Amino acid sequence: MAMFQTIRNMACFALLASLSACANAPDDLAVNTNDPYEDFNRNMFAFNMKVDDIVVEPAAKGYRNLPQVNQDMMTNFADWTTLPSTSLNSALQGDAENAALGVLSFLVNGLTLGMADLTDDSDDPVQTNFEDTMRGYEVPQGRYIVLPFIGPGSTRSHSAWLVDSVTNPLRFASTPAASTITAVSPPVRVVSYRGNHYDLINDVKYGSLDPYSRTRSIYLQYGANIGDSDDQSKDDPFDAFIQSQE
């Protein structure tokens, strides 16, 4: 049963990474591709897009048909479940203030299971993860690689994702509520992210001559620049791109 839960959660988290890659980006003409495994990566990308066709895009359509208040609740819940990892990684990065804000927000918003934000905007922690921690210790990005379910990334980002998955403090809380939250949060995160960026994702998925190349461009152009400034240091490359388009 434990192995089944691990595989299920890995698959759900991976779909999020895979789907977040589908957004509009410039053509891949001047990008250092850093993609020595392109044949393998293209096959894995095609597989992940089939998963999107069959499972995630239909679920995202249903999400978009919900009232806005329900969509907001799902998004807030998804963000809330990442706060323990944010606090842990902030501590590893030496950012005690952000770690404390993460704990405070998790406890206060836990009164509604994160579905409503009960804290002031000024008290919201900056989301961070183990890749930010690795970047702070100057671990190189490594090669670009696409994995089945896990999606596009680098050797560093995939390693960091694995560490974040197994070290999320929620996994170590031996209560039925924590187990339920841990099981429910991955699909909620996948569907809410896919639904919230539905048009941008579909723009590349259906409107690009080569969705794979554009996905790679996003990761290598935006991912390579993350950490160059304090404002960017905590952004995911796909989120950074999406924000630039909105």
N, C-alpha and C positions, 0 to 999 in steps of 0.2 A: 504493500500500500504506500509506503514512504517513497519507493521508487516511482510509482505511478504519479504521485503528487508532484515529485520533483520534475518529471518529464512534462507533465501538464503545465506547470508553472513556467518552465523554461520555454515551452512552445508559445504560451500566451505572451510572455514578455518579448519573445523574439518577433512575434507578429508586429508588435508596436514598433520595434526598430526597423523592420522591413518596410512597413507601410509609411513610416515617417520619411522614408527616402524618396517617395514619389511626389516631387514638387517641381515647379517650373524653374529652370536654370538655363544660363547661357550654354551654347554648344561647346563641345569639349575640344576646341581647336588649339587653345594655347595653354592647356592644363598639363602639368606634369602628372601623368596618370598613375605612376607608382603601382602599376597593376600587372605584375608578372604572371598572375594566375587567371587571366581574363577568360579563357575558355571555361574553366571550372566556375568562375564567378557568374558568367552569363547563364550557365545552366541552373545554378542555384537561384539566381534572380528570377528566371522564368518559373521555377517551381514555386517560389514565394508569391509571385503574382497570381498563380493558379489558386493558391490558398486564399488570396484576397478575393478572387472572383467568386469562389464557392462559399466562403465563410464570412469574411470580414466586411466586404462592401455591402452585402445584404443586411448585415447587422447594423452597419452605419446608417443605411437608409432608414431603418426602423428608429434608430436614435434620433435622426433629424426630424422625424414625425412627432416626437414627444414635445409637450409644451416646454418653452424655454426654461422655466423654473426647474423642471426635471433634468434637463440637460446640464444646467448649472450645478445641480446637486451631484450628479454623477462625476462631473469634472472636478468639483471640490473634493469629493471622496477620493478620487484617484490621486490628486495632489497630496491630500492628507496622509495617505499610506506611505508616501515617500519620505515623510519628515523624520522618522527614526534613522534612516540611512543618511539623510542630510546632517543630522546632529552628529552621528558617528564620524562621518568623513570630515565635518568641520573641525571636530576635535583632533583628528589625525593631521589636519592642515594647520593646527595651532590657532584656529579662529574660535575662541571660547565664546565670544558674543553671539555668533551665528549659531553655534551649537546650543546655547541656552535658549535662543529664540525658537529653534526647532523643537526643543522639548516643551517649551511653554505653549507654542501653537498646537502641538500634538495633544497636549493634555486639555487645553481649553476647548479646542474644536472637537475633541473626542466626545464631548457632551452630546454632540449631534452626529457622531461618527464621521465628522469632517464634512458633512453635507452642507453646513452653513458656516461661514467664516465669522467667528465671534471676536476676532482680534482686530486691532487697528492696522491699517496698511503699513504704518511705520514699524509694526512689530512682526511683519512677515519675514521669515528667514529667506536668504538667497539659496535656492535649490543647488545642491552640489552632489557629486558622486565620486566613486573611487578613481575614475579616470582623471578628474580634477586633482585628486590626491597624487596620482602617479605623475601627472604633468608638473605638479609643484616640485616633485623630486627629480624632474628632468628626465623621466623615462621617455625614450623616443617613441614616436607614433607607430612606426613599423609599416608593414605592407598593407595595402588595401585588400580586403578579402570579404566575400559574401558567403555566408553559411546558411544552410537550410533552416528555416524558421528564425534563426537568430538575425539574419539579414545583413546589410552592408555595414562595414566598419573597418577598423584597423586591428592589427594584432594587439595593440594596447587597449583599444576600446572593448574588444571582445573579452580580454582577460579581466578588465575592470568590471564588465557586466556580470561575469561569473562570480567575482568576489562580492559584488553588491547583492547578488541573488542569494548567496548562501550566508551572508553575514547580516542581513536585515534583522535588527533586533526583534521585530515582530515574530520571527521564526522561533525565537527562544522563549517566548512567553507561552507557558504550558497551560493555556486556558482555552475553552471551546470558542470563546469570542475571538481570540487572537488567531486561532486556526481558521475560523470562518473568514475573517478579514484577509488573511494571507491567501486563501483560496479564491476569494471573490475579486480581489483587487486587480489581478492581471487582466482578465477579460474586460473589466470595466475600463481600465486604462486604455486598452487596445481600441475598444469601440468608441469611447469618447474622443480619443485623439483622431481616429479616422473620420468620425463624424464632424468634428470641429474644423478639420482641414479638408473636407470632402472635395470642394471644387479645385483647390490647388493640386491635390493628389491626382484627381481624375484628369486634370489638364495635361499632365505628363503621361499618365497611363494610357489615355486614349488619343491625345493630340500631338504626341512627339514621334518623330521618325525613329528615334532610338532612345527609349526610356532608360535603358541601362547606362548609356553614356552620360545622360543628363543627371541621373542619380549619382553617378561617380563624381561628376563635376561639383555637385553640391557638397558632397562629403569632403573632397580634397580642397576645394576653394575655401569653404567656410570652416571646416574642421582644422585645416592647417593654420588658420589665423586665430583660432580660439586661444586665449591666454595672452594675446599681445597687449591687451589693456585690461584694466580692472573691470570695466563694464562688460567685457566679453568673457571673462574667465570662467563664468559658471554656465555659459550657454551650451546647449547641444547644437551641433552644426546645422541640423535640419530646422530646429527652432529658430536659430539665428537667421537662416535663409528666409523662413516663413515670415518672421517679423519684418524683414527688409522688403517684403512684397505687400505688406498690409498698410 
